[in-house]
């Protein structure tokens, strides 16, 4: 108890230091909790959007491509292979009145569906009501919550939009569920009779899937045998698993970045705790001479860390929840943009995230305080006041750091190169080891270069400036950690910046290479990566009659269900496709590719080739309605449209084996001399009177829209980088404050000797500025290596694409500037404190 | 004495503190005194009598409670921080009981620091620094750092540092308080000799009874009053 009292008193007497420490932990924990909370929420949202409507179904019958003929269901039912089954037609629609959220429109047969899904509630009396509700076409039921959110009531009309066409639905029923998770699923759902849904989705006679309930393996085998060609039986949770796999790399990257903030926070704790021990060596010496055991000294320091950890972590959890509520929106937006449409926006607080944050914050803080606590136990009453001994010891241990750094580098290289460590976490671990190794090297370098720099600075800028450099060297035990922690944060920021800029630049070049048409037309779709919305053929025909069009090409996007997951197939008519793609590898001259594509050659985007583990020259099979079709890979091209990748196939060949897919996009080239902007305006005017609303954009607008989606996906990354930098600034403020406080007597002497306030400013700013500058200089090679790993290893492993590395001198300037400004800012508060200090007080303290 | 030039004058000088129990404690009580050019003044008194406080008031690193201090004809009590800094930089040389050499600077650099602050950077100025180091017997160790020196050696360097920029007044606060008897004598003799040779004034504070051996006049601080022995 007495130890705890000592710890509390020390923290209270050094309240600024305590506040900085608590803030550092708080921000670190907050970021980790926010990201974990957002990731967990996003996962729940995905699960709710994909799985909770699965209900009691165990499997789904799906078509390999296109849809299942209704007759398949009827035949299966007649053969009594399906006891519990419900046919489904579904799609995402939007409400024109409120474009902010996608809703899933579920078309079902109420007589069959109640056996599968729980969404109708416990009250069986609802069922007849439901059946009556669907007696008329275009009638829908929705959840009470959803109705109240949009201020809708029974009997009112609800306008929905699908693929640019609007439909009016009459609300004839409101449902609710006792189960909170099912209720959240319901809140993103409109339920309709299957025939009306088929009409809206233009899928007359077709089903998207049949949900079935099978209990025995034998049943599964029998059903599999009796399925017609082109249909598959898959477990009901497969989609959920696939979506979670797709999203996991993105989430893992965010988690790693959030841990960075915590790591920087840990550097800060280690730095401060080490310093607090150094600062109290004399006091600890007295304690020892009074009869304190080493164990008690150790516990006293650990108690301090524990108190800070508890305060910081508690604050971090609260802040994390607040931050998480913001980041969840950004994460779900990115998931919607890139992977999957989520209909759930808000979920409860995942307690596990809080528990993780709690454990991480407390354990990490106490863990990093153990070395300084151990150091404190080494203090003897005799050596307590010998400061030079401590610095000497630091100098000796610094030499050992070289060996440690080399070991870490070797370990990192093994982790990056060895195939058994291909998991993404190993790549992040290796990156972390490299950053730590570089920070150790920087400490060693400081030891050797600071004396030289001090000589040079003294020669050119005078004794006082030289003093600043020499002081950095003298206090290497503290300055090295402060510089290292700033270096870590800044280098990772630099690495991320180079990666993002390289990525952006690559995407920019890729867009210019790929988008060569003058005008692009597609169906409005708030889900940018789910672009299989079909242009109405009549609408397309009218558009193509526009006289200024010289030539046009179509794109039909469709999805093929395979055991390896969905494959996006882009059916194309563009004969010049080979000239408009940058190939990583190809088996033939570009001029011959289109001819080969007429006979079953296909082009694969890099992410798809990586996902399917295919290379140019390989042959693989895809199921069609008439059986498997062999396709040969003619080339693999760079592509950044989605990390799931896609396949390019010639329209003529595709239609020989599969049901023709509707056109999802048109690329138009206008006649020479025609103003593209004017043509776009004409087509927009023309479209205003058509049945289906289309998005008509010129080349430049489409490129800039694509880049804005790109920028949106990196918004959260920017926020995390910013927070990590703030923590490192707090770290350096704390370090500078402590270092300067330790030297207050020295400043007192200087003031007594006649050093003016402005000279004091210059002296301290030179010192802190140099700390920042060194951190910036060391961050440059570190950041460069981090960026190489991010670009060539982590991105490739996460998303399957190769980014073209691009380095610019501006990054070096930026890094130096951030580090330098951060450290200068960090110096201001301590200077104000030092300048207020009364000389008499510090000199008298003899 | 009345024809000699006054370099320092206390006019109704008082200094009081609030002690730990928030009680007002008068350390210097309404002192009036004059000191003349060329004088070496010794101030003695018990611990806590206000000796060091008096030096700190003269140099402007502590503030008077009431009264005035005139140093070389200028009232220092009305000076702002900048003026006081300039005064210390140009006219005062400090010697402390615990030497207070800057640990990051070598012996040579410690001595040159006041020159640097005063912008005295000519070869003659450095020559002067060299000769002072020679005078205090530390020229051979000019590249050493303070933590390698004994107390006596550190104080020798401190003397050189206090005199190098040719200040008008040397303020020495217990210059031998941390030295053994033999070293104390040597240091005091050195300090007095150099002060006189360079024509400086000096006020030193000591609890030693030998003050009269070195000072032209010796004062005792008793109950806040300055009493000449």
Interface residues (C-beta under 8 A of the other chain):
Chain A: X388 X462 X463 X464 X466 X467 X470 X471 X474 X745 X746 X749 X750 X751 X752 X753 X754 X755 X756 X757 X759 X838 X839 X840 X843 X844 X846
Chain B: X52 X56 X59 X61 X62 X81 X82 X85 X86 X88 X89 X90 X92 X94 X96 X97 X98 X100 X102 X103 X104 X105 X109 X112 X113 X114 X116 X117 X118 X147
